[in-house]
Amino acid sequence: MKSSDRLPVFVTVFAAVCSVVYIVAVYKNYALFTYHPATGQFAAGVEKAGPDGPAMYWYGWIATSAITGAFAGLFACALPRGLAQRVWPGFSWAIPLTGIAVLLYILRNYFLH
C-alpha cells in the first residue's frame, strides 16, 4: 500500500479512536498529566487540586486520546491492504458526533444546575 493510500485509513482510525478514548478519559479521569494554572506547574498523572487553586485535567485528556489515536492509526496503516480498505471513512465523523451526544449526557449536571 502506498503512503497516499494509508493517509485516509490513518485519519479515519485516528478520529474514531481519539474520540472514543477522549470520552473514556473524561468519564474515568484518565489524564496523562495535570496542569495547575495558579502555579503554572504540570504533574504526571491525575493530581488533585491544591490549596493554591484548581487542577486542570483537559490537557491530559487530550494528550491521552491523541497518543492512543495516533498509535491506533499507525497500527491500522500496517494492516494488509484488504483489511485497511474495509475501514469506512464515515467513521471519522459519525463516531465523533456520537461522542458529542455522549459527552453532553455525561456532563448533563453542569447544564441542569
SETIMI-912522 format. One record per atom (N, C-alpha, C): x, y, z; atom name. Coordinates in Angstrom, 1 decimal, always signed. Atoms other than C-alpha are relative to their C-alpha. Example, Ala and Ser with C-alpha at 12.3 -4.5 7.8 and 13.67 -1.06 7.14 Angstrom:
BEGIN
<<+0.9,-1.2,+0.0>,N>,
<<+12.3,-4.5,+7.8>,CA>,
<<+0.9,+1.2,+0.0>,C>,
<<-0.9,-1.1,+0.0>,N>,
<<+13.7,-1.1,+7.1>,CA>,
<<-0.8,+1.1,+0.8>,C>,
This chain:
BEGIN
<<+0.8,-1.2,+0.0>,N>,
<<+0.0,+0.0,+0.0>,CA>,
<<+0.9,+1.2,+0.0>,C>,
<<-0.8,-1.2,+0.1>,N>,
<<+1.4,+3.4,-1.0>,CA>,
<<-0.4,+0.9,+1.2>,C>,
<<+0.3,-0.9,-1.1>,N>,
<<+1.6,+6.2,+1.6>,CA>,
<<-1.3,+0.8,-0.3>,C>,
<<+1.2,-0.8,+0.3>,N>,
<<-1.2,+8.1,-0.3>,CA>,
<<-1.2,-0.9,+0.3>,C>,
<<+1.2,+0.9,-0.3>,N>,
<<-3.5,+5.0,+0.3>,CA>,
<<-0.1,-0.1,+1.5>,C>,
<<+0.0,+0.1,-1.4>,N>,
<<-2.6,+5.0,+4.0>,CA>,
<<-0.6,+1.2,+0.8>,C>,
<<+0.5,-1.3,-0.7>,N>,
<<-3.5,+8.6,+4.9>,CA>,
<<-1.5,-0.1,+0.3>,C>,
<<+1.4,+0.1,-0.4>,N>,
<<-7.3,+8.1,+4.7>,CA>,
<<-0.3,-1.0,+1.1>,C>,
<<+0.1,+1.0,-1.0>,N>,
<<-7.0,+5.0,+6.8>,CA>,
<<+0.4,+0.5,+1.4>,C>,
<<-0.5,-0.5,-1.2>,N>,
<<-4.9,+6.7,+9.4>,CA>,
<<-0.9,+1.1,+0.6>,C>,
<<+0.8,-1.1,-0.5>,N>,
<<-7.1,+9.8,+9.6>,CA>,
<<-1.4,-0.5,+0.5>,C>,
<<+1.3,+0.6,-0.5>,N>,
<<-10.3,+7.7,+9.9>,CA>,
<<+0.1,-0.7,+1.3>,C>,
<<-0.2,+0.8,-1.3>,N>,
<<-9.0,+5.4,+12.6>,CA>,
<<+0.4,+1.0,+1.1>,C>,
<<-0.4,-0.9,-1.0>,N>,
<<-7.3,+8.3,+14.4>,CA>,
<<-1.2,+0.8,+0.6>,C>,
<<+1.2,-0.8,-0.4>,N>,
<<-10.6,+10.4,+14.5>,CA>,
<<-0.9,-0.9,+0.9>,C>,
<<+1.0,+0.9,-0.8>,N>,
<<-12.7,+7.4,+15.7>,CA>,
<<+0.6,-0.4,+1.3>,C>,
<<-0.6,+0.4,-1.2>,N>,
<<-10.3,+6.1,+18.3>,CA>,
<<+0.3,+1.1,+1.0>,C>,
<<-0.3,-1.2,-0.9>,N>,
<<-9.3,+9.5,+19.6>,CA>,
<<-1.3,+0.5,+0.7>,C>,
<<+1.3,-0.4,-0.6>,N>,
<<-13.0,+10.4,+20.1>,CA>,
<<-0.4,-1.0,+1.1>,C>,
<<+0.5,+0.9,-1.0>,N>,
<<-13.8,+7.2,+22.0>,CA>,
<<+0.9,+0.0,+1.2>,C>,
<<-0.9,-0.1,-1.1>,N>,
<<-10.7,+7.4,+24.1>,CA>,
<<-0.2,+1.2,+0.8>,C>,
<<+0.2,-1.3,-0.7>,N>,
<<-11.4,+11.0,+25.0>,CA>,
<<-1.2,-0.1,+0.9>,C>,
<<+1.2,+0.2,-0.8>,N>,
<<-14.9,+10.1,+26.2>,CA>,
<<+0.3,-0.9,+1.3>,C>,
<<-0.4,+0.9,-1.1>,N>,
<<-13.4,+7.3,+28.4>,CA>,
<<+0.9,+0.8,+0.9>,C>,
<<-0.9,-0.8,-0.8>,N>,
<<-10.7,+9.6,+29.6>,CA>,
<<-0.7,+1.0,+0.9>,C>,
<<+0.8,-0.9,-0.8>,N>,
<<-13.2,+12.2,+30.7>,CA>,
<<-0.8,-0.7,+1.0>,C>,
<<+0.9,+0.7,-0.9>,N>,
<<-15.6,+9.8,+32.3>,CA>,
<<+0.8,-0.7,+1.1>,C>,
<<-0.7,+0.7,-1.0>,N>,
<<-12.9,+7.8,+34.2>,CA>,
<<+1.2,+0.8,+0.5>,C>,
<<-1.1,-1.0,-0.4>,N>,
<<-10.4,+10.8,+34.6>,CA>,
<<+1.3,-0.7,-0.2>,C>,
<<-1.3,+0.5,+0.4>,N>,
<<-7.5,+9.1,+32.8>,CA>,
<<+0.8,+1.1,-0.7>,C>,
<<-0.8,-1.1,+0.5>,N>,
<<-5.3,+12.1,+32.3>,CA>,
<<+1.5,-0.4,+0.0>,C>,
<<-1.4,+0.3,+0.1>,N>,
<<-1.7,+11.7,+31.1>,CA>,
<<+0.8,+0.9,+1.0>,C>,
<<-0.6,-1.0,-0.9>,N>,
<<-0.8,+14.8,+33.2>,CA>,
<<-1.1,+1.0,+0.5>,C>,
<<+0.8,-1.0,-0.6>,N>,
<<-2.4,+17.5,+35.3>,CA>,
<<+0.7,+1.4,-0.1>,C>,
<<-0.6,-1.4,+0.0>,N>,
<<-1.9,+21.3,+34.9>,CA>,
<<-0.6,+0.8,+1.1>,C>,
<<+0.4,-0.8,-1.1>,N>,
<<-2.1,+23.6,+37.9>,CA>,
<<+0.2,+1.5,-0.5>,C>,
<<-0.2,-1.3,+0.5>,N>,
<<-2.8,+27.1,+36.4>,CA>,
<<+0.4,+1.1,+1.0>,C>,
<<-0.4,-1.0,-1.0>,N>,
<<-2.3,+29.0,+39.6>,CA>,
<<+1.5,+0.1,+0.2>,C>,
<<-1.5,+0.1,-0.2>,N>,
<<+1.3,+27.8,+40.0>,CA>,
<<+0.7,-0.2,-1.4>,C>,
<<-0.6,+0.2,+1.3>,N>,
<<+1.9,+27.1,+36.3>,CA>,
<<+0.8,-1.3,-0.1>,C>,
<<-0.7,+1.2,-0.1>,N>,
<<+3.1,+23.6,+37.1>,CA>,
<<-0.8,-1.2,-0.6>,C>,
<<+0.5,+1.3,+0.5>,N>,
<<+2.5,+20.2,+35.4>,CA>,
<<+0.4,-1.1,+1.0>,C>,
<<-0.2,+1.2,-0.8>,N>,
<<+2.2,+16.9,+37.3>,CA>,
<<-0.3,-1.2,-0.8>,C>,
<<+0.3,+1.3,+0.7>,N>,
<<+2.3,+13.4,+35.9>,CA>,
<<-1.2,-0.6,+0.6>,C>,
<<+1.2,+0.7,-0.4>,N>,
<<-1.0,+11.6,+36.0>,CA>,
<<-1.0,+0.9,+0.6>,C>,
<<+1.0,-0.8,-0.6>,N>,
<<-4.0,+12.8,+37.9>,CA>,
<<+0.4,+0.4,+1.4>,C>,
<<-0.4,-0.6,-1.3>,N>,
<<-3.3,+15.1,+40.8>,CA>,
<<-1.1,+0.9,+0.4>,C>,
<<+1.1,-0.8,-0.5>,N>,
<<-5.9,+16.7,+43.0>,CA>,
<<+0.4,+1.4,+0.1>,C>,
<<-0.2,-1.4,-0.1>,N>,
<<-6.3,+20.4,+43.3>,CA>,
<<+0.7,+0.3,+1.4>,C>,
<<-0.7,-0.4,-1.2>,N>,
<<-4.0,+22.0,+45.9>,CA>,
<<-0.6,+1.2,+0.6>,C>,
<<+0.5,-1.1,-0.7>,N>,
<<-4.5,+24.9,+48.2>,CA>,
<<+0.1,+1.3,-0.8>,C>,
<<-0.2,-1.1,+0.8>,N>,
<<-3.3,+27.3,+45.5>,CA>,
<<-1.1,+0.2,-1.1>,C>,
<<+1.0,-0.1,+1.0>,N>,
<<-6.1,+26.6,+43.1>,CA>,
<<-0.4,-1.3,-0.6>,C>,
<<+0.6,+1.2,+0.6>,N>,
<<-7.9,+24.2,+40.8>,CA>,
<<+1.1,-0.8,-0.8>,C>,
<<-0.9,+0.8,+0.8>,N>,
<<-6.3,+21.4,+38.8>,CA>,
<<-0.8,-0.2,-1.4>,C>,
<<+0.6,+0.1,+1.3>,N>,
<<-6.9,+21.2,+35.0>,CA>,
<<+0.4,-1.4,-0.6>,C>,
<<-0.3,+1.3,+0.6>,N>,
<<-7.2,+17.7,+33.5>,CA>,
<<-0.2,+0.0,-1.5>,C>,
<<+0.3,+0.0,+1.4>,N>,
<<-8.3,+18.7,+30.0>,CA>,
<<+1.2,-0.3,-0.9>,C>,
<<-1.2,+0.2,+0.9>,N>,
<<-4.8,+18.9,+28.5>,CA>,
<<+0.5,-1.5,+0.1>,C>,
<<-0.4,+1.4,-0.1>,N>,
<<-4.0,+15.5,+29.9>,CA>,
<<-1.0,-1.0,-0.7>,C>,
<<+0.9,+0.8,+0.7>,N>,
<<-7.2,+14.0,+28.5>,CA>,
<<+0.2,+0.1,-1.5>,C>,
<<-0.3,-0.2,+1.4>,N>,
<<-6.4,+15.5,+25.1>,CA>,
<<+1.3,-0.8,-0.4>,C>,
<<-1.3,+0.7,+0.3>,N>,
<<-2.8,+14.1,+25.2>,CA>,
<<-0.2,-1.5,+0.0>,C>,
<<+0.3,+1.5,-0.1>,N>,
<<-4.1,+10.6,+26.3>,CA>,
<<-0.7,-0.5,-1.3>,C>,
<<+0.8,+0.5,+1.1>,N>,
<<-6.6,+10.4,+23.5>,CA>,
<<+0.8,+0.2,-1.3>,C>,
<<-0.7,-0.2,+1.2>,N>,
<<-4.3,+11.9,+20.8>,CA>,
<<+1.1,-1.1,-0.2>,C>,
<<-1.1,+1.0,+0.1>,N>,
<<-1.4,+9.5,+21.6>,CA>,
<<-0.6,-1.4,-0.3>,C>,
<<+0.7,+1.3,+0.2>,N>,
<<-3.8,+6.5,+21.7>,CA>,
<<-0.5,-0.1,-1.4>,C>,
<<+0.5,-0.1,+1.4>,N>,
<<-5.4,+7.6,+18.4>,CA>,
<<+1.1,-0.1,-1.0>,C>,
<<-1.1,+0.1,+1.0>,N>,
<<-2.1,+8.0,+16.7>,CA>,
<<+0.6,-1.4,+0.0>,C>,
<<-0.5,+1.4,+0.0>,N>,
<<-0.9,+4.5,+17.8>,CA>,
<<-1.0,-0.9,-0.8>,C>,
<<+1.0,+0.8,+0.7>,N>,
<<-4.2,+3.0,+16.6>,CA>,
<<+0.0,+0.3,-1.5>,C>,
<<-0.1,-0.4,+1.4>,N>,
<<-3.9,+4.9,+13.3>,CA>,
<<+1.2,-0.6,-0.7>,C>,
<<-1.2,+0.6,+0.6>,N>,
<<-0.4,+3.7,+12.7>,CA>,
<<-0.2,-1.5,-0.1>,C>,
<<+0.3,+1.5,+0.0>,N>,
<<-1.5,+0.1,+13.6>,CA>,
<<-0.9,-0.3,-1.2>,C>,
<<+0.9,+0.2,+1.2>,N>,
<<-4.3,+0.4,+11.0>,CA>,
<<+0.7,+0.1,-1.3>,C>,
<<-0.7,-0.2,+1.2>,N>,
<<-1.9,+1.6,+8.4>,CA>,
<<+0.9,-1.3,-0.3>,C>,
<<-0.8,+1.2,+0.1>,N>,
<<+0.2,-1.6,+9.0>,CA>,
<<-0.8,-1.2,-0.4>,C>,
<<+0.9,+1.1,+0.3>,N>,
<<-2.8,-3.8,+8.3>,CA>,
<<+0.2,-0.4,-1.5>,C>,
<<+0.0,+0.3,+1.5>,N>,
<<-2.9,-5.7,+4.9>,CA>,
<<-1.0,+0.9,-0.7>,C>,
<<+0.9,-0.9,+0.8>,N>,
<<-4.5,-3.7,+2.1>,CA>,
<<-1.4,-0.4,+0.0>,C>,
<<+1.4,+0.4,+0.0>,N>,
<<-7.7,-5.7,+2.1>,CA>,
<<-0.7,+0.4,+1.2>,C>,
<<+0.6,-0.4,-1.2>,N>,
<<-8.4,-5.1,+5.7>,CA>,
<<-0.1,+1.5,+0.2>,C>,
<<+0.0,-1.5,-0.1>,N>,
<<-7.4,-1.4,+5.6>,CA>,
<<-1.0,+0.6,-0.8>,C>,
<<+1.0,-0.6,+0.9>,N>,
<<-9.7,-0.7,+2.7>,CA>,
<<-1.4,-0.2,+0.6>,C>,
<<+1.4,+0.2,-0.6>,N>,
<<-12.7,-2.0,+4.8>,CA>,
<<-0.3,+1.0,+1.0>,C>,
<<+0.3,-1.1,-0.9>,N>,
<<-12.4,+1.0,+7.1>,CA>,
<<-0.9,+1.0,-0.6>,C>,
<<+1.0,-0.9,+0.6>,N>,
<<-15.5,+3.1,+6.4>,CA>,
<<+0.4,+1.4,+0.3>,C>,
<<-0.4,-1.4,-0.3>,N>,
<<-14.5,+6.8,+6.0>,CA>,
<<-1.0,+0.8,+0.9>,C>,
<<+1.0,-0.6,-0.7>,N>,
<<-17.7,+7.8,+7.6>,CA>,
<<+0.2,-0.1,+1.5>,C>,
<<-0.3,+0.1,-1.4>,N>,
<<-16.4,+6.7,+11.0>,CA>,
<<+0.7,+1.3,+0.5>,C>,
<<-0.8,-1.2,-0.4>,N>,
<<-14.2,+9.9,+11.0>,CA>,
<<-1.0,+1.1,+0.4>,C>,
<<+1.0,-1.1,-0.5>,N>,
<<-17.4,+12.0,+11.5>,CA>,
<<-1.1,-0.6,+0.8>,C>,
<<+1.1,+0.6,-0.7>,N>,
<<-20.0,+9.5,+12.8>,CA>,
<<+0.3,-0.2,+1.4>,C>,
<<-0.3,+0.3,-1.4>,N>,
<<-18.2,+8.5,+15.9>,CA>,
<<+0.3,+1.2,+0.8>,C>,
<<-0.1,-1.2,-0.8>,N>,
<<-17.1,+12.0,+17.0>,CA>,
<<-1.4,+0.7,+0.2>,C>,
<<+1.3,-0.6,-0.2>,N>,
<<-20.7,+13.2,+16.5>,CA>,
<<-0.8,-0.7,+1.1>,C>,
<<+0.6,+0.8,-1.0>,N>,
<<-22.0,+10.4,+18.6>,CA>,
<<+0.7,+0.3,+1.3>,C>,
<<-0.7,-0.3,-1.2>,N>,
<<-19.3,+11.2,+21.1>,CA>,
<<-0.4,+1.3,+0.7>,C>,
<<+0.5,-1.2,-0.6>,N>,
<<-20.6,+14.7,+21.5>,CA>,
<<-1.3,-0.2,+0.8>,C>,
<<+1.2,+0.3,-0.7>,N>,
<<-24.0,+13.4,+22.4>,CA>,
<<+0.3,-0.8,+1.3>,C>,
<<-0.4,+0.7,-1.3>,N>,
<<-22.4,+11.0,+25.0>,CA>,
<<+0.6,+1.0,+1.0>,C>,
<<-0.5,-1.0,-1.0>,N>,
<<-20.4,+13.9,+26.5>,CA>,
<<-1.0,+0.9,+0.5>,C>,
<<+1.1,-0.8,-0.5>,N>,
<<-23.5,+16.0,+26.7>,CA>,
<<-0.7,-0.7,+1.1>,C>,
<<+0.7,+0.8,-1.0>,N>,
<<-25.1,+13.2,+28.6>,CA>,
<<+0.8,-0.1,+1.3>,C>,
<<-0.9,+0.1,-1.2>,N>,
<<-22.1,+12.7,+30.9>,CA>,
<<+0.1,+1.3,+0.8>,C>,
<<-0.1,-1.3,-0.7>,N>,
<<-21.9,+16.4,+31.7>,CA>,
<<-1.3,+0.7,+0.2>,C>,
<<+1.3,-0.6,-0.1>,N>,
<<-25.6,+17.0,+31.9>,CA>,
<<-0.3,+0.8,+1.3>,C>,
<<+0.2,-0.7,-1.3>,N>,
<<-25.4,+18.1,+35.6>,CA>,
<<+0.5,+1.4,-0.1>,C>,
<<-0.6,-1.4,+0.1>,N>,
<<-23.3,+21.1,+34.6>,CA>,
<<-1.0,+0.9,-0.8>,C>,
<<+0.9,-0.8,+0.8>,N>,
<<-26.1,+22.2,+32.2>,CA>,
<<-1.4,+0.2,+0.8>,C>,
<<+1.3,+0.0,-0.6>,N>,
<<-29.1,+21.5,+34.5>,CA>,
<<+0.0,+0.7,+1.4>,C>,
<<-0.1,-0.6,-1.3>,N>,
<<-27.9,+23.1,+37.7>,CA>,
<<+0.4,+1.5,-0.1>,C>,
